[in-house]
Amino acid sequence: MSGDLSGYLGLNSVLRAFAEAAATQDQQHIRPLHQYLALRLVLEGGFLPQEVTPRPPLRYLRRGQRHLLEFEPGSADGREATVLGGLKSKRVDLTVTKDGIGPVLCVSVKGTGNAFRNLTNRMEEAIGDCTNLHMMYPGLVYGFLHLLKARRADEPGIAPNDISINADGTPSDAITRYHDVLTGLTGRRLVRNDHTRYEAVALVLVETRADIIGDIFRDYPEASSALALDRFFATLYEVYDLRYPYMLGPAMERVKRREWSSASPAIVTIQQTGCPEDALGYPLRLGS
């Protein structure tokens, strides 16, 4: 992660990198999103920078009762964590690890630009990843975020198998089928629940048309859908708070999500650069 944070603070800029990418084999189309999410897990989620992998360019300071953040580009590390599963180890896109506990929250990110009719055929991998990690860590809060390019039927040169949005603006049958399958994989809340389900799943269609490239296609999934992006992080945090911070004693302080002081150098910098919450795509987790 570079010292220039402008490309990782705004949601549109990281989604634009995905939308513009011609190839997906080297993961460069999705890595800016990983870096955005790592920052988000700290700034919105309240996790400490040193707990998040890939490590964001932030440093945590405590001054009395105040929790502070400052930008520290040299501390950034773009490497992913390898998590030991019940059947095999797995490199995970985003991981939050607590000392003495292990991985407590993970997010797997996938991006697909074409061949949408084959999406449901790839579910075995997603189910296997979820089951593998939950077998070893039943308390793990695990999210799955899948980006799809919003390929419209009226765009020139789009093959039928690569259409995700019909000419009338509705999602294609392949997308609605995939949505319905994913809906059955989300909603795990308690540690004794089905290991094959994620705690949260989000499906995001990203515009590729030149005048709106990088925007989110807001008509689908609908806001009421279990797969809506606005619900994804809120659900992860809610389930995390349900499982961990209720513990009594000194351990409670270690697992609580922090509220950042508005006097934090990093918070002040973000606000001074004119990056409002609608550009970030999330609210900053600020204390009183």
DRENDREN-70227 format. One record per residue: residue in three letters; x, y, z negated of N, C-alpha, C in turn. Coordinates in steps of 0.001 Angstrom, whole numbers. Layout:
BEGIN
NUVEX; ALA; X; Y; Z; X; Y; Z; X; Y; Z
...
This chain:
BEGIN
NUVEX; MET; 851; -1184; 0; 0; 0; 0; 882; 1226; 0
NUVEX; SER; 654; 2138; 892; 1501; 3304; 1024; 1139; 4363; 12
NUVEX; GLY; 1994; 5390; -76; 1723; 6480; -993; 598; 7374; -508
NUVEX; ASP; 251; 7339; 774; -849; 8129; 1298; -2147; 7396; 1020
NUVEX; LEU; -2944; 7950; 115; -4147; 7251; -334; -5381; 7621; 467
NUVEX; SER; -5278; 8593; 1345; -6465; 9094; 2029; -7191; 7991; 2795
NUVEX; GLY; -6441; 7055; 3337; -7065; 5986; 4103; -7698; 4912; 3262
NUVEX; TYR; -7484; 4941; 1945; -7998; 3887; 1081; -9048; 4367; 91
NUVEX; LEU; -9304; 5674; 77; -10309; 6213; -834; -11687; 6264; -193
NUVEX; GLY; -11748; 6511; 1102; -13027; 6628; 1779; -13469; 5322; 2400
NUVEX; LEU; -14733; 4960; 2203; -15244; 3698; 2731; -15255; 3704; 4255
NUVEX; ASN; -15642; 4817; 4860; -15728; 4856; 6319; -14385; 4601; 6979
NUVEX; SER; -13305; 5128; 6383; -11992; 4989; 7017; -11534; 3540; 7043
NUVEX; VAL; -11813; 2776; 5984; -11376; 1374; 5971; -12279; 521; 6854
NUVEX; LEU; -13556; 857; 6930; -14450; 114; 7813; -14154; 434; 9274
NUVEX; ARG; -13691; 1647; 9528; -13316; 2013; 10890; -12136; 1171; 11363
NUVEX; ALA; -11184; 907; 10469; -10038; 60; 10829; -10509; -1326; 11243
NUVEX; PHE; -11517; -1832; 10563; -12086; -3136; 10922; -12804; -3057; 12260
NUVEX; ALA; -13588; -2002; 12453; -14388; -1882; 13672; -13512; -1696; 14904
NUVEX; GLU; -12383; -1023; 14761; -11518; -733; 15900; -10595; -1886; 16262
NUVEX; ALA; -10410; -2831; 15361; -9436; -3902; 15587; -9865; -4796; 16740
NUVEX; ALA; -8915; -5057; 17634; -9200; -5942; 18757; -8944; -7395; 18401
NUVEX; ALA; -8022; -7633; 17454; -7672; -9001; 17052; -7836; -9131; 15544
NUVEX; THR; -8073; -10364; 15102; -8302; -10601; 13678; -7366; -11646; 13085
NUVEX; GLN; -6469; -12185; 13897; -5653; -13288; 13419; -4647; -12863; 12343
NUVEX; ASP; -4115; -11622; 12436; -3052; -11224; 11516; -3572; -10546; 10246
NUVEX; GLN; -4902; -10448; 10103; -5534; -9876; 8908; -5337; -8373; 8762
NUVEX; GLN; -4674; -7721; 9727; -4456; -6288; 9592; -5766; -5504; 9669
NUVEX; HIS; -6780; -6093; 10277; -8074; -5415; 10382; -8795; -5336; 9048
NUVEX; ILE; -8420; -6204; 8119; -9155; -6300; 6863; -8337; -5845; 5659
NUVEX; ARG; -7017; -5736; 5814; -6172; -5373; 4670; -6453; -3973; 4125
NUVEX; PRO; -6758; -2969; 4965; -7138; -1681; 4372; -8338; -1794; 3447
NUVEX; LEU; -9273; -2693; 3763; -10424; -2892; 2877; -9987; -3505; 1556
NUVEX; HIS; -9031; -4431; 1591; -8510; -5009; 342; -7955; -3902; -550
NUVEX; GLN; -7223; -2976; 43; -6602; -1902; -722; -7654; -942; -1271
NUVEX; TYR; -8675; -683; -473; -9805; 127; -940; -10489; -542; -2129
NUVEX; LEU; -10714; -1836; -2024; -11405; -2568; -3084; -10572; -2639; -4361
NUVEX; ALA; -9244; -2767; -4215; -8380; -2790; -5396; -8493; -1483; -6172
NUVEX; LEU; -8477; -362; -5454; -8684; 933; -6106; -10070; 1012; -6725
NUVEX; ARG; -11054; 499; -6034; -12435; 576; -6521; -12618; -201; -7816
NUVEX; LEU; -11986; -1360; -7923; -12117; -2156; -9141; -11560; -1432; -10363
NUVEX; VAL; -10633; -510; -10129; -10109; 308; -11229; -10986; 1534; -11440
NUVEX; LEU; -11170; 2336; -10397; -11840; 3625; -10532; -13317; 3488; -10869
NUVEX; GLU; -13976; 2512; -10301; -15389; 2275; -10594; -15573; 1167; -11617
NUVEX; GLY; -14755; 113; -11488; -14958; -1064; -12326; -14410; -941; -13727
NUVEX; GLY; -13421; -71; -13941; -12871; 90; -15281; -11839; -944; -15662
NUVEX; PHE; -11312; -1678; -14680; -10240; -2621; -14968; -8898; -1893; -14892
NUVEX; LEU; -7910; -2393; -15617; -6603; -1756; -15628; -5864; -2051; -14317
NUVEX; PRO; -5083; -1106; -13822; -4378; -1328; -12548; -3511; -2576; -12562
NUVEX; GLN; -2848; -2849; -13682; -1950; -4004; -13754; -2712; -5332; -13808
NUVEX; GLU; -4015; -5281; -13981; -4826; -6497; -13993; -5333; -6872; -12604
NUVEX; VAL; -5211; -5948; -11654; -5804; -6130; -10330; -4726; -6513; -9326
NUVEX; THR; -5026; -7531; -8531; -4153; -7958; -7438; -4982; -8022; -6159
NUVEX; PRO; -4512; -7345; -5079; -3290; -6564; -4924; -3258; -5372; -5874
NUVEX; ARG; -2058; -5044; -6344; -1906; -3972; -7317; -2097; -2605; -6649
NUVEX; PRO; -3052; -1795; -7138; -3226; -458; -6568; -2163; 506; -7078
NUVEX; PRO; -1972; 1642; -6410; -911; 2582; -6794; -1333; 3482; -7955
NUVEX; LEU; -1654; 2885; -9069; -2121; 3600; -10249; -1385; 3120; -11484
NUVEX; ARG; -1249; 4008; -12460; -666; 3658; -13755; -1635; 4049; -14853
NUVEX; TYR; -1756; 3169; -15832; -2666; 3386; -16959; -1911; 3967; -18143
NUVEX; LEU; -2491; 5004; -18749; -1931; 5630; -19940; -3035; 5764; -20978
NUVEX; ARG; -2652; 5626; -22227; -3624; 5855; -23297; -3110; 6955; -24209
NUVEX; ARG; -3957; 7945; -24435; -3642; 9060; -25311; -4744; 9163; -26360
NUVEX; GLY; -4492; 8592; -27539; -5530; 8547; -28557; -6677; 7675; -28089
NUVEX; GLN; -7861; 8249; -28013; -9027; 7513; -27550; -9283; 7689; -26051
NUVEX; ARG; -8411; 8435; -25384; -8615; 8697; -23966; -7867; 7686; -23106
NUVEX; HIS; -8562; 7209; -22078; -7967; 6286; -21107; -7698; 7078; -19829
NUVEX; LEU; -6429; 7118; -19441; -5992; 7974; -18337; -5418; 7152; -17190
NUVEX; LEU; -5551; 7699; -15991; -4965; 7108; -14798; -4156; 8173; -14068
NUVEX; GLU; -3021; 7766; -13531; -2276; 8638; -12647; -1790; 7838; -11456
NUVEX; PHE; -1679; 8512; -10323; -1188; 7845; -9124; 309; 7561; -9265
NUVEX; GLU; 693; 6347; -8907; 2091; 5917; -8972; 2345; 5012; -7771
NUVEX; PRO; 2620; 5599; -6593; 2761; 4807; -5371; 3769; 3669; -5487
NUVEX; GLY; 4833; 3856; -6273; 5852; 2821; -6371; 5391; 1547; -7039
NUVEX; SER; 4289; 1602; -7772; 3805; 407; -8460; 2911; -466; -7586
NUVEX; ALA; 2543; 32; -6416; 1635; -716; -5547; 2289; -1990; -5031
NUVEX; ASP; 1494; -3040; -4934; 1972; -4326; -4425; 828; -4952; -3639
NUVEX; GLY; 1015; -5117; -2341; -45; -5615; -1482; -222; -7118; -1467
NUVEX; ARG; 598; -7841; -2211; 494; -9298; -2196; -768; -9774; -2903
NUVEX; GLU; -1334; -10873; -2394; -2522; -11466; -2999; -2120; -12457; -4087
NUVEX; ALA; -3044; -12722; -4988; -2806; -13696; -6050; -3133; -15105; -5555
NUVEX; THR; -2397; -16073; -6047; -2708; -17481; -5808; -3342; -18032; -7076
NUVEX; VAL; -4563; -18509; -6956; -5329; -18982; -8099; -5421; -20505; -8039
NUVEX; LEU; -5149; -21167; -9141; -5223; -22625; -9217; -6677; -23052; -9346
NUVEX; GLY; -7164; -23797; -8377; -8533; -24288; -8403; -8627; -25695; -8937
NUVEX; GLY; -9847; -26218; -8968; -10054; -27574; -9452; -9547; -28631; -8500
NUVEX; LEU; -9457; -28300; -7205; -9007; -29252; -6198; -7716; -28817; -5507
NUVEX; LYS; -7504; -27511; -5397; -6309; -26998; -4730; -6129; -25538; -5120
NUVEX; SER; -4924; -25032; -4916; -4686; -23609; -5155; -5195; -22812; -3964
NUVEX; LYS; -5536; -21547; -4224; -6095; -20709; -3154; -5589; -19284; -3307
NUVEX; ARG; -5188; -18678; -2200; -4881; -17249; -2178; -6193; -16485; -2092
NUVEX; VAL; -6402; -15575; -3031; -7667; -14854; -3131; -7421; -13385; -2785
NUVEX; ASP; -8320; -12799; -2040; -8135; -11431; -1550; -8041; -10419; -2685
NUVEX; LEU; -8938; -10498; -3661; -8935; -9596; -4815; -9099; -10422; -6082
NUVEX; THR; -8243; -10157; -7068; -8292; -10907; -8320; -8076; -9965; -9489
NUVEX; VAL; -8888; -10125; -10522; -8671; -9444; -11798; -8313; -10508; -12817
NUVEX; THR; -7167; -10333; -13473; -6669; -11321; -14433; -6485; -10664; -15792
NUVEX; LYS; -6986; -11312; -16827; -6829; -10837; -18200; -5825; -11722; -18935
NUVEX; ASP; -4869; -11093; -19602; -3879; -11838; -20382; -4584; -12712; -21412
NUVEX; GLY; -4141; -13964; -21491; -4702; -14890; -22450; -5996; -15534; -22022
NUVEX; ILE; -6550; -15100; -20897; -7810; -15662; -20402; -7632; -16257; -19019
NUVEX; GLY; -6979; -15514; -18134; -6805; -15955; -16755; -7655; -15121; -15823
NUVEX; PRO; -7902; -15606; -14599; -8723; -14844; -13654; -10159; -14729; -14154
NUVEX; VAL; -10667; -13501; -14203; -12025; -13273; -14701; -12957; -12781; -13604
NUVEX; LEU; -12385; -12204; -12538; -13206; -11705; -11427; -12406; -11825; -10139
NUVEX; CYS; -13032; -12354; -9114; -12390; -12496; -7804; -13372; -12067; -6716
NUVEX; VAL; -12821; -11580; -5617; -13625; -11248; -4442; -12933; -11815; -3220
NUVEX; SER; -13651; -12611; -2458; -13165; -13068; -1156; -13805; -12208; -83
NUVEX; VAL; -12984; -11780; 887; -13446; -10885; 1947; -13231; -11571; 3293
NUVEX; LYS; -14254; -11514; 4141; -14155; -12110; 5475; -14664; -11093; 6494
NUVEX; GLY; -14035; -11068; 7648; -14483; -10200; 8731; -14667; -10983; 10014
NUVEX; THR; -15785; -10754; 10693; -16092; -11468; 11933; -16548; -10460; 12976
NUVEX; GLY; -15958; -10565; 14159; -16282; -9605; 15206; -17098; -10150; 16344
NUVEX; ASN; -17215; -11480; 16458; -17961; -12055; 17572; -18366; -13483; 17232
NUVEX; ALA; -18900; -14198; 18237; -19333; -15594; 18074; -20269; -15744; 16879
NUVEX; PHE; -21277; -14873; 16808; -22158; -14855; 15641; -23073; -16082; 15570
NUVEX; ARG; -23320; -16716; 16674; -24172; -17913; 16637; -23512; -19063; 15881
NUVEX; ASN; -22209; -18953; 15678; -21488; -20021; 14973; -21302; -19740; 13480
NUVEX; LEU; -21887; -18653; 12983; -21634; -18256; 11598; -22025; -19338; 10593
NUVEX; THR; -23193; -19916; 10771; -23646; -20905; 9788; -22763; -22147; 9773
NUVEX; ASN; -22027; -22381; 10858; -21126; -23532; 10888; -19905; -23337; 9993
NUVEX; ARG; -19657; -22112; 9567; -18476; -21809; 8753; -18777; -21761; 7263
NUVEX; MET; -19980; -22143; 6888; -20366; -22023; 5481; -19662; -23032; 4592
NUVEX; GLU; -19210; -24131; 5185; -18537; -25158; 4385; -17325; -24580; 3660
NUVEX; GLU; -16575; -23713; 4353; -15392; -23113; 3737; -15778; -22219; 2561
NUVEX; ALA; -16803; -21394; 2745; -17229; -20493; 1679; -17730; -21268; 463
NUVEX; ILE; -18497; -22302; 701; -19006; -23118; -410; -17865; -23846; -1103
NUVEX; GLY; -16912; -24356; -309; -15779; -25066; -898; -14909; -24169; -1752
NUVEX; ASP; -14659; -22929; -1295; -13852; -21995; -2072; -14508; -21695; -3416
NUVEX; CYS; -15798; -21456; -3373; -16538; -21125; -4585; -16516; -22284; -5580
NUVEX; THR; -16778; -23476; -5079; -16803; -24657; -5946; -15429; -24932; -6529
NUVEX; ASN; -14399; -24811; -5721; -13031; -25088; -6147; -12624; -24220; -7331
NUVEX; LEU; -12887; -22905; -7257; -12464; -22015; -8331; -13369; -22114; -9551
NUVEX; HIS; -14650; -22315; -9343; -15551; -22442; -10497; -15320; -23737; -11264
NUVEX; MET; -14823; -24761; -10597; -14494; -26002; -11305; -13422; -25766; -12353
NUVEX; MET; -12417; -24964; -12004; -11323; -24681; -12916; -11668; -23567; -13894
NUVEX; TYR; -12431; -22578; -13416; -12775; -21414; -14250; -14292; -21190; -14191
NUVEX; PRO; -15061; -21894; -15000; -16527; -21732; -14954; -16975; -20313; -15285
NUVEX; GLY; -16155; -19584; -16047; -16528; -18220; -16401; -16142; -17184; -15374
NUVEX; LEU; -15485; -17591; -14290; -15041; -16654; -13264; -16235; -15983; -12589
NUVEX; VAL; -16180; -14669; -12468; -17179; -13909; -11714; -16651; -13783; -10284
NUVEX; TYR; -17331; -14421; -9353; -16800; -14573; -8002; -17757; -13936; -6996
NUVEX; GLY; -17222; -13045; -6162; -18017; -12402; -5127; -17503; -12720; -3741
NUVEX; PHE; -18411; -12736; -2780; -18083; -12997; -1372; -18633; -11850; -541
NUVEX; LEU; -17751; -11142; 151; -18118; -9981; 959; -17772; -10273; 2412
NUVEX; HIS; -18775; -10255; 3282; -18566; -10588; 4688; -18949; -9394; 5559
NUVEX; LEU; -17975; -8918; 6337; -18192; -7849; 7299; -18428; -8435; 8688
NUVEX; LEU; -19427; -7909; 9377; -19703; -8278; 10759; -19725; -7012; 11602
NUVEX; LYS; -19230; -7097; 12816; -19321; -5955; 13708; -20743; -5855; 14267
NUVEX; ALA; -21274; -4644; 14262; -22620; -4401; 14793; -22546; -4284; 16310
NUVEX; ARG; -22526; -5410; 16969; -22453; -5458; 18423; -23877; -5413; 18997
NUVEX; ARG; -24158; -4381; 19763; -25512; -4172; 20263; -25714; -4789; 21647
NUVEX; ALA; -26928; -5284; 21879; -27235; -5977; 23134; -27128; -5064; 24341
NUVEX; ASP; -27328; -3744; 24141; -27287; -2832; 25288; -25890; -2270; 25556
NUVEX; GLU; -24871; -2765; 24804; -23500; -2343; 25075; -22979; -3105; 26296
NUVEX; PRO; -22233; -2458; 27156; -21694; -3164; 28332; -20647; -4192; 27929
NUVEX; GLY; -20699; -5343; 28599; -19679; -6361; 28399; -19837; -7220; 27168
NUVEX; ILE; -20972; -7155; 26459; -21180; -7958; 25257; -21836; -9278; 25651
NUVEX; ALA; -21160; -10377; 25351; -21703; -11699; 25669; -22869; -12018; 24731
NUVEX; PRO; -23823; -12833; 25170; -24988; -13153; 24331; -24605; -13706; 22957
NUVEX; ASN; -23547; -14497; 22892; -23121; -15092; 21625; -22517; -14068; 20676
NUVEX; ASP; -22175; -12884; 21226; -21514; -11864; 20424; -22453; -10739; 20003
NUVEX; ILE; -23736; -10881; 20257; -24713; -9853; 19909; -25160; -10033; 18460
NUVEX; SER; -25073; -8958; 17691; -25596; -8986; 16323; -26801; -8074; 16154
NUVEX; ILE; -26946; -7060; 17049; -28084; -6140; 16995; -28794; -6161; 18347
NUVEX; ASN; -30082; -6462; 18327; -30861; -6493; 19560; -31023; -5081; 20128
NUVEX; ALA; -31476; -5015; 21381; -31647; -3723; 22041; -32650; -2829; 21317
NUVEX; ASP; -33603; -3427; 20591; -34597; -2632; 19867; -34134; -2238; 18467
NUVEX; GLY; -32865; -2561; 18120; -32320; -2160; 16829; -32532; -3153; 15713
NUVEX; THR; -33139; -4289; 15982; -33334; -5325; 14972; -32157; -6295; 14985
NUVEX; PRO; -31884; -6973; 13865; -30792; -7950; 13856; -31135; -9162; 14716
NUVEX; SER; -30121; -9737; 15308; -30335; -10925; 16129; -30723; -12108; 15262
NUVEX; ASP; -31248; -13138; 15912; -31659; -14342; 15179; -30472; -14975; 14453
NUVEX; ALA; -29288; -14916; 15069; -28106; -15505; 14429; -27791; -14794; 13115
NUVEX; ILE; -27974; -13487; 13075; -27680; -12723; 11863; -28725; -12994; 10790
NUVEX; THR; -29986; -13040; 11157; -31019; -13299; 10148; -30899; -14711; 9579
NUVEX; ARG; -30540; -15673; 10432; -30328; -17040; 9912; -29170; -17059; 8931
NUVEX; TYR; -28092; -16383; 9270; -26931; -16347; 8391; -27272; -15644; 7080
NUVEX; HIS; -28028; -14577; 7159; -28482; -13880; 5957; -29233; -14823; 5034
NUVEX; ASP; -30135; -15609; 5600; -30944; -16509; 4788; -30088; -17591; 4135
NUVEX; VAL; -29079; -18077; 4853; -28183; -19086; 4269; -27378; -18479; 3128
NUVEX; LEU; -26829; -17283; 3339; -26037; -16637; 2305; -26865; -16327; 1057
NUVEX; THR; -28123; -15990; 1252; -28981; -15680; 109; -29070; -16869; -842
NUVEX; GLY; -29004; -18063; -302; -29040; -19253; -1146; -27754; -19522; -1889
NUVEX; LEU; -26683; -18755; -1574; -25387; -18973; -2213; -25077; -17943; -3294
NUVEX; THR; -26006; -17033; -3567; -25738; -15979; -4539; -26638; -16119; -5765
NUVEX; GLY; -26316; -15355; -6812; -27193; -15317; -7977; -26738; -16122; -9169
NUVEX; ARG; -25511; -16677; -9171; -25039; -17428; -10334; -24809; -16468; -11495
NUVEX; ARG; -25365; -16775; -12673; -25250; -15874; -13816; -24579; -16527; -15023
NUVEX; LEU; -24953; -17748; -15342; -24445; -18389; -16546; -23350; -19392; -16201
NUVEX; VAL; -22426; -19633; -17128; -21272; -20486; -16843; -21672; -21927; -16578
NUVEX; ARG; -22827; -22327; -17050; -23256; -23719; -16828; -24054; -23877; -15530
NUVEX; ASN; -24255; -22778; -14805; -25008; -22839; -13550; -24192; -23489; -12435
NUVEX; ASP; -24850; -23706; -11307; -24282; -24367; -10140; -22956; -23731; -9725
NUVEX; HIS; -21893; -24540; -9677; -20567; -24045; -9300; -20473; -23699; -7823
NUVEX; THR; -21433; -24138; -7004; -21359; -23890; -5571; -21951; -22533; -5191
NUVEX; ARG; -22416; -21765; -6160; -22999; -20459; -5879; -22075; -19351; -6375
NUVEX; TYR; -22056; -18258; -5633; -21319; -17065; -6029; -22170; -16228; -6976
NUVEX; GLU; -21485; -15437; -7788; -22215; -14491; -8617; -22833; -13380; -7781
NUVEX; ALA; -22158; -12962; -6724; -22680; -11922; -5833; -22166; -12150; -4425
NUVEX; VAL; -23008; -11862; -3456; -22654; -11958; -2036; -23171; -10700; -1346
NUVEX; ALA; -22378; -10160; -438; -22814; -9002; 349; -22546; -9254; 1824
NUVEX; LEU; -23472; -8834; 2643; -23353; -8908; 4102; -23416; -7475; 4633
NUVEX; VAL; -22398; -7076; 5395; -22298; -5698; 5866; -22080; -5692; 7374
NUVEX; LEU; -22941; -4992; 8097; -22757; -4795; 9534; -22129; -3429; 9747
NUVEX; VAL; -21010; -3395; 10468; -20225; -2177; 10667; -20371; -1705; 12107
NUVEX; GLU; -20752; -438; 12261; -20973; 121; 13587; -19663; 188; 14382
NUVEX; THR; -19754; -144; 15677; -18596; -80; 16571; -18775; 957; 17674
NUVEX; ARG; -19971; 1531; 17791; -20205; 2556; 18808; -19363; 3784; 18513
NUVEX; ALA; -18793; 4414; 19516; -17774; 5445; 19332; -18234; 6591; 18445
NUVEX; ASP; -19486; 7029; 18591; -19931; 8210; 17853; -20238; 7929; 16383
NUVEX; ILE; -20383; 6656; 16019; -20696; 6308; 14625; -19780; 5187; 14112
NUVEX; ILE; -18644; 5016; 14734; -17772; 3895; 14391; -17347; 3958; 12919
NUVEX; GLY; -17420; 2825; 12257; -17058; 2749; 10850; -18217; 2982; 9902
NUVEX; ASP; -19348; 3445; 10398; -20530; 3600; 9553; -21141; 2233; 9278
NUVEX; ILE; -21882; 2154; 8198; -22603; 930; 7885; -23969; 963; 8566
NUVEX; PHE; -24346; -124; 9203; -25682; -275; 9775; -26649; -479; 8606
NUVEX; ARG; -27426; 546; 8294; -28204; 567; 7051; -29555; -137; 7157
NUVEX; ASP; -29990; -461; 8368; -31316; -1062; 8507; -31349; -2532; 8107
NUVEX; TYR; -30166; -3146; 8030; -30132; -4572; 7695; -28761; -4918; 7115
NUVEX; PRO; -28696; -5677; 6009; -29825; -6104; 5190; -30559; -4923; 4554
NUVEX; GLU; -31814; -5115; 4263; -32603; -4077; 3621; -32121; -3863; 2191
NUVEX; ALA; -32449; -2693; 1643; -31995; -2354; 296; -32482; -3354; -744
NUVEX; SER; -33614; -3994; -484; -34168; -4968; -1435; -33515; -6336; -1336
NUVEX; SER; -32680; -6541; -322; -32041; -7843; -128; -31002; -8113; -1212
NUVEX; ALA; -30880; -9372; -1585; -29840; -9783; -2548; -28451; -9584; -1977
NUVEX; LEU; -28344; -9381; -667; -27042; -9235; -3; -26686; -7793; 301
NUVEX; ALA; -27474; -6833; -165; -27190; -5423; 92; -25895; -5012; -597
NUVEX; LEU; -25073; -4241; 114; -23777; -3846; -431; -23924; -3043; -1721
NUVEX; ASP; -24942; -2200; -1815; -25123; -1376; -3008; -25332; -2208; -4265
NUVEX; ARG; -25788; -3443; -4109; -26032; -4308; -5266; -24822; -5168; -5615
NUVEX; PHE; -23892; -5299; -4677; -22806; -6260; -4816; -21943; -5973; -6045
NUVEX; PHE; -21366; -4783; -6120; -20463; -4484; -7230; -21215; -4337; -8540
NUVEX; ALA; -22409; -3763; -8483; -23203; -3636; -9699; -23466; -5009; -10308
NUVEX; THR; -23713; -6004; -9459; -23956; -7357; -9950; -22697; -7971; -10538
NUVEX; LEU; -21564; -7792; -9866; -20311; -8321; -10405; -20027; -7753; -11792
NUVEX; TYR; -20177; -6445; -11963; -19901; -5821; -13251; -20915; -6269; -14305
NUVEX; GLU; -22160; -6383; -13901; -23196; -6801; -14845; -22932; -8202; -15383
NUVEX; VAL; -22592; -9122; -14473; -22336; -10495; -14914; -21055; -10556; -15739
NUVEX; TYR; -20044; -9791; -15364; -18813; -9749; -16165; -19123; -9289; -17586
NUVEX; ASP; -19894; -8222; -17718; -20229; -7711; -19044; -21079; -8697; -19828
NUVEX; LEU; -21859; -9490; -19133; -22668; -10514; -19783; -21796; -11623; -20367
NUVEX; ARG; -20698; -11938; -19699; -19892; -13098; -20089; -18763; -12782; -21060
NUVEX; TYR; -18171; -11604; -20949; -16919; -11381; -21671; -16976; -10405; -22844
NUVEX; PRO; -17386; -9156; -22672; -17185; -8192; -23756; -18026; -8404; -25004
NUVEX; TYR; -18923; -9386; -25004; -19723; -9626; -26202; -18902; -10240; -27326
NUVEX; MET; -17696; -10754; -27007; -16881; -11431; -28013; -16478; -10471; -29128
NUVEX; LEU; -16421; -10982; -30350; -16078; -10170; -31509; -14576; -10206; -31778
NUVEX; GLY; -14112; -9240; -32556; -12717; -9241; -32965; -11828; -8518; -31980
NUVEX; PRO; -10506; -8634; -32161; -9548; -7910; -31309; -9667; -8238; -29828
NUVEX; ALA; -10133; -9433; -29496; -10237; -9815; -28084; -11223; -8935; -27330
NUVEX; MET; -12180; -8373; -28039; -13213; -7579; -27378; -12619; -6362; -26683
NUVEX; GLU; -11675; -5706; -27337; -11070; -4511; -26758; -10327; -4839; -25469
NUVEX; ARG; -9740; -6013; -25413; -8951; -6402; -24248; -9820; -6641; -23018
NUVEX; VAL; -11028; -7111; -23217; -11862; -7474; -22071; -12845; -6383; -21679
NUVEX; LYS; -13024; -5373; -22507; -13957; -4295; -22165; -13473; -3516; -20944
NUVEX; ARG; -14414; -3138; -20098; -14083; -2280; -18963; -13922; -845; -19469
NUVEX; ARG; -12858; -188; -19026; -12540; 1143; -19527; -13407; 2218; -18874
NUVEX; GLU; -13580; 3297; -19604; -14149; 4518; -19052; -13033; 5550; -18997
NUVEX; TRP; -12799; 6121; -17817; -11640; 6973; -17610; -11924; 8415; -18020
NUVEX; SER; -10928; 9023; -18588; -11026; 10431; -18944; -11067; 11282; -17672
NUVEX; SER; -11951; 12269; -17654; -12023; 13164; -16496; -10765; 14009; -16348
NUVEX; ALA; -9938; 14024; -17419; -8661; 14748; -17356; -7543; 13905; -16763
NUVEX; SER; -7826; 12669; -16377; -6806; 11821; -15762; -6236; 12490; -14522
NUVEX; PRO; -4909; 12522; -14383; -4324; 13128; -13177; -4883; 12551; -11883
NUVEX; ALA; -5115; 11245; -11848; -5643; 10623; -10632; -7067; 11093; -10349
NUVEX; ILE; -7885; 11207; -11395; -9268; 11655; -11219; -9289; 13102; -10742
NUVEX; VAL; -8446; 13931; -11351; -8378; 15336; -10962; -7950; 15461; -9506
NUVEX; THR; -6963; 14653; -9105; -6482; 14696; -7725; -7588; 14323; -6747
NUVEX; ILE; -8319; 13265; -7057; -9413; 12830; -6182; -10449; 13931; -6040
NUVEX; GLN; -10820; 14539; -7138; -11841; 15584; -7094; -11339; 16834; -6383
NUVEX; GLN; -10058; 17142; -6535; -9509; 18324; -5884; -9342; 18134; -4378
NUVEX; THR; -9188; 16891; -3945; -9046; 16639; -2508; -10387; 16641; -1802
NUVEX; GLY; -11434; 16879; -2569; -12757; 16974; -1952; -13290; 15651; -1479
NUVEX; CYS; -12984; 14578; -2212; -13489; 13246; -1850; -14684; 12938; -2749
NUVEX; PRO; -15891; 13329; -2346; -17060; 13123; -3199; -17441; 11653; -3278
NUVEX; GLU; -18356; 11348; -4193; -18715; 9955; -4419; -19379; 9329; -3203
NUVEX; ASP; -20075; 10135; -2392; -20687; 9538; -1207; -19642; 9151; -172
NUVEX; ALA; -18472; 9823; -188; -17377; 9429; 696; -16628; 8230; 139
NUVEX; LEU; -16465; 8211; -1181; -15842; 7057; -1810; -16695; 5803; -1612
NUVEX; GLY; -18001; 5979; -1702; -18903; 4841; -1631; -19241; 4285; -2993
NUVEX; TYR; -18804; 4954; -4055; -19075; 4483; -5415; -18848; 5622; -6414
NUVEX; PRO; -19426; 5529; -7604; -19203; 6535; -8637; -17928; 6220; -9429
NUVEX; LEU; -17230; 7244; -9847; -16093; 7061; -10756; -16630; 6704; -12137
NUVEX; ARG; -15931; 5809; -12819; -16378; 5381; -14155; -15731; 6316; -15199
NUVEX; LEU; -16443; 7381; -15514; -15898; 8402; -16402; -16551; 8318; -17781
NUVEX; GLY; -15737; 8556; -18807; -16246; 8615; -20163; -16780; 9995; -20465
NUVEX; SER; -17413; 10112; -21608; -17959; 11402; -22014; -16835; 12339; -22420
